[in-house]
Amino acid sequence: MAWCRNAAVWTALLVFGALSGSDALKLGINWETGFESSGLQWKSPLPGETERYLIASFPKDFKISYARLPDPTWRPLIVHNLSNPAALAVDEQNMRLFVADPTASKVFWYQLKVLPSKFLVTEGLQHVAAENMIAKGMAVSQAGDLFISGRVVASPPLTGHSAIYKQAADGLEAAAPLKRLWTAGDGSWIPVLNADGAPATSEPMSPSTPEIYQPGPVAVDMFTLYWGNAIKGNASALVRGPQTVPAPLPGGAAAPKSKAGAHALANNLQAVTGLTITSSGIFYAGRPVQGRPGIFALRSEDSLNGCAADDHCVHRVAQVSNPVDMCWDGDATLFIADAGSGAVLSVPSSTASRHAVVKVAEALGVHAITMLTVPSMATKVTGLGVALVSAVASLLSSV
């Protein structure tokens, strides 16, 4: 029974941090393969690790696939009822995947689940998050609110008006009407229009901004909304604005020019195709006014005011032939979908320095990517810890 007592004690020490994995190996314990002396098996990752699921859309194949990193193998996630899967976004807290389908003029969402086998699946039901919407980019806030860039499909004069919309988390289940936040315009207040083009007098107006031409990718942090113009026109390439907009003044006065309004951050690209916010700054991708396509960054200290006048604070991070989307793993890696090489690439996200890209997975025909990170089974130790404490007490008392 001595090995039982030792195994129990070592297990408790490992779980509660008194013994490191390297110390355990010195004692003949292998955390991955089990207890050498007892034959007990432990296959889960070390506590504190996360599972990373890279999710990608492949419009030509009408499907959404995922790869459980670091394994580059793509596995099917959604293969039915999508005519043109494009932009993606993930709500990690609520385990929701959002998929834009421009051909169907809808944004769908799916409930995600990680099986004990570590396979990623949906619950099988397709929910509608937004209708009559041709979405170009999407992002989810920590509160679960969905932000969409694109245009509403409706009768003139609304058709063709590019804007950024918000679907509150509590409106997703019922597919509530979208709230329009920012609209392409000259800075005046724009009334919300009905499907027939007449003003909807029951709805508040929304501010327009010349910093929207044709918005593409969007991103959010705690309080701020960021967007890149997929076609820049006379607007700036990279812009920030608040996630909520003020109510219009009586008489439809011009939209505010203060911090409550949109603010240009960078102007070095003629088309922004990817955008993500990391702990070290803002990373974005696209085609520059001069030079080759690539990945660019604003350090965190420059993310408030930017440098749209001369782009002196913009850093080129990597050269990529045709970046179409990007995402962050929440740690230290930036992932880039490169349609030019037909692959997903990666670079470190800890600095805005120049880096060489690393191929993560073949991805011919990829359009968009997003990342789902979930705690490994080993990190969910509430019940496990109680069980181990009980096991330790039981074993020690029986010896």
N, C-alpha and C positions, 0 to 999 in steps of 0.2 A: 504493500500500500504506500510505500515511500514515494513511488513515482507519481501516484495520484496527488499526494500532498504537495510535491514539488510543482507539478503541472498546474495545480490550482493556484498556488502562490504566484508562480510566474505569470499566469494569465491575469491575475488581479493587478500585478505590478505593471504589466504592459498596458492594460486598459486605463489605469489611473495615472499613468505617466511616470511612475517611479523607476521604470526600467525602459531603456531605449531599445530599438530594434537591433542595433549593433551589439549591445550588451546581451540581448537575448540569444543572438547567434553564437556568442562566445560560450554561452551556457548550454549549447546544443539545441536551441529552439529556433526554428525557421518559421517566421510569421506567414510566409506564403504557402509553404508545403505542410506545415503542421508541427506537432511536437515530436521530435525525433525519437524520444524514448517511449512515448506513450502511444504514438500512432494517430493521435487526434489530428483532424484536418481543418485547415482554415484557408479558404480560397478567396476571400474578399480583399480589396485593396486596403492599404493602411488607413487608419482613422485620419480624417482631415482631407483625404483625396476626393476628387469629384469625377464623375463620368461626363465626358464631353461628346455631345452628339452634333455633328455638322450636318445641317439640313440644306438641301439644294433643290431648286426647281429646274426641270428640263422640259421646256415648252414643246419642243418637237416630238418628244416621247409622251407628252400629256401626263407627266407624273412628277411626284415629289419623292426624293430618295434621301437616305441618311447614311452617314458613316460614323461608327463608334470609334473615335480616335483613341489611340494612334493607328488603328487598323484602317487602311484606305479603301476597304471594300464597301461599295455602295449597296444598300439594301432597300427594297421598296417600302415606302411609307403610305403613299396615296397613289392609287393607279386608276381610279374610276371617278367619273362625274366632274372632270376638269377639262375644259376645252383649250385653255391657254394659261397654265400656271405661270405666274410671273413673280412680282415682288412678294417677299416673305417677311414675317416678323414673329417673334416669340414672346409670350408672357410667361416667364419662368415661375412666378409665384402661383399662378392659376393653371399652369401647364396647358396653355393654349397656343396653337399654331394658327397664324393668320396667313391666308393665301389670296393674293389678288388675281382675278381672272378677267382681264380686260375684254375678252371676246364675249363673255357672259355679262359684262358690265356689273360685276358683283365682287365683293370681298367676302370670302368664306372663313370660318374658323372651325377648328377641330380640337377636341379634347385629347391630350396626349397622356400616355401612360408608359412607364418603364416596367417591363416584366421582370420577375426574379431571374430570368435567364439573361437579363440586360438588353433584350431586344426592345426597340422603341416601336410602339403601335399607337393607333388612334382608337377611340371607342367605337368607330365605325359610322358615326353620324356626321353629316355635313350641315353646319349652321350658317346662317347668313348674318354677317356683321354690317354690311352696307349694300344697298341696291342702287341701280342706275348710276354707278360710279366706275369710271375708268381710272384706276389707281396706278400711279407711277412709283410711289414709295410709301413705306409704312414704318411706324415705330410705336413702341408701347412704353408708357411711363411706369414708374414704380407703383402707382395707384391702379394700374391695369387699364388706363385710358388708351384708346387707339387713335393715333394721328395718321392722317392719310393725305398725300399730295396727289393732285390729279384734277379731273373735271367731272362735273355731273352731266349725265346724258339727259337732255331736256330740250324743249323747243327753244328757238331763238327768242330773245337775245342771250339766253344764259349759256347755250352751247358754245364751247370754246373758251369759256372763262376759266383759266387755271386758278386754283386756290388750294389752301390747306384746310383740312377739315378735322373735326374731333368727334369721336364716338366715345361717350363716357362708359366706364366699365359697367355701370348698372343698367345701361341701355343695350348691351350686347345681346342678352337673352331674347329681348323683344324686337331686335333690329330697329331701334328707335331712329328717328330722323337725325341726320348728321348736323352738327353745328359748324358753320363756316367761320373760320378764324381770320384768315388773311386772304385777300383776293388781289390778283394782278390789277393795277390801276395807278392813278396819279396821286394817291394819298387821300382821296375823298372817301366819304362813307358810301357803301354800296348796299342797296336794299336787297334782301333775300327775295328771290323770284319764285313764283309757282311754276308748275310744269308748262303752263301756257304762256309763260313769259311775263305775266302781270305781277306787280309787286305783292309780296305777301305781307300785308299790313300788320298781321298778328305776330310777325317775327321781327326781332331787332335787326338793325343794319349791322354790317361788319365793315371794318376798315380795309381799305385797299392800300397797296404799297408798290412803288416802282421797283422794289427789290424782288418782286416776283415776276418772272416772265413765263417760263414753263418749268415749275419745280419738279425735281426728280426725287433723289433720296432725301429722307428726313431722319433726324435723330433727336433724342431728348435726354436731358439729365433731370435733376431734381425740380428745377423751376423753369428751364429754358428750352425752347424749341429751336432746332437748327435745320436749315434746308440748303440744298445745293440746286442750282438751276440746270436742268438737263439741256435746255437751250437758253443761253444767257440773254440774248437780245441786248436791251439797254440796261438790264439789271446787273447786279454783282454776282459773282460765282458762288460765294459762300456767305450765308446770312444767318443771323440769329434774331429771335423775337420771343416775347413771353408766350407761355402756354395758354394764357387767358387774355382776352382783349377787353379794354374798357367799354362801357356803354357810350353810344354817341351822344354828343351834346345836342340840345334843342336846335332844330333847324338844320341838322345834318352838317355840323361844322367839320372842318378837315380833321383827319386822323392825327393824333398827337405825334410830335416829333421827338419827344423825350425818350427815356429808357423804356417807356411803355410801347414804343413803336419798334419797327424792324431796323436792324443795324447791320451794315455790311462788314464782313470780316476779312475777306480775301477776294481778289479779282484776277487771279493768274490763270484761270481755266476758262475756256470757251464752252465747255460742257462738263458738268460734274456727274459722274456715274456711280459713285459710291461714297458713303459717309458713315462714320461711327465715332462715338465719344469714348475715350479711354481715361484711365486715371492720370495719364501723363499729357493729355491734350486732345486735339481734334485731328483725326485723320480723314482724308478725303482723296478720291481718285478721279481721274478724267484726262481730258485732252487739253493741254495748255494752249495759250494764245500763240506761243512760240515753243518749239521743241517737241519731244516725244511724250506720249502718254506715260503716266506713272502715278505713284502714290506720294501725297504731300501731307504736311502736318503743320499745325499751329501748336506751339507749346502751351501748357495750361495757363501760364502767366500772360499769354497773348490772346487767350480765347474770349476775353471780355470785350476788348476794344478792337482787336485785329489790326490789320494794316492794309486795308483795301486801296488806299491812295497810291502806294508804291510797292506793296507786297514784300517789304523788306524782312518781315518776320516769318515768311513762308519757307519751309524746309522741304526739299525733295528727299523722300525716304527711300524710294526704290523705283526702278524703271520696269514697267510692265507693258506688254504689247497692246492689250485691249482689255483693261480692267472694267468689269461691268457691275461689280458689287463687292462689298466687304463687310466683315463683322469681326467682333472682338470676343475672346473667350473669357473675359472678366479677370484675366490674370496677366499674362505677359506676351501673348501672341495675337497678331493681327492676321486674319485670313482674307485672301483676295480671290475672287472668281475672275479668271482670265480667259475670256472667250478666244483670244488670239492663240494661246497655246493649248486650249482645251483642257485646262487643269485648274485646280485650286492650289494657290500658293500661300506661303506664310512669310512674315517678317516679325522680328521682335517689336513689341509695342511700348517697351519701357522708355525709349528715347526717341527723339525726332532726328536721329542721325541717319546717315546713308547706310543701307543694309543690302546684302545680296538676298535674293528670294530663294526659298526652298520649296520644292514641289511636295505637296501633301497628298494629292490624289488626282488621278486622271478624271476629267469631267467634261467630256466632249458635249457641246450643246448647252452648257450650264448658263443660266440666266441670272439667278439670285441665290444668295446663301444667307443663312442665319445660324446662330449657335444656341443650343440648349445645354446648360450645365446643371447637373443635379448631384446632390451628395451621394457618395457611394453607399452601398448597403452597410459598410463597416462604420460609417459615421452616424448611422441611426442607432445609437447605443443606449437609448433610454431603457427599453425593455431588456436589451442584452446585458447592460451593466447590472441591473437588478438580478437577472438570472445568474450572472457570474458571481455576484456577492453571495447569493444563496448557495450556489454550488461550492464556493470556497468554504463557507461556514459548515455546510453539510459534510464535505470531505474531511475537514479538519476535526470535526467532532466525532467522525467515525473511525479515526485512526488512533 
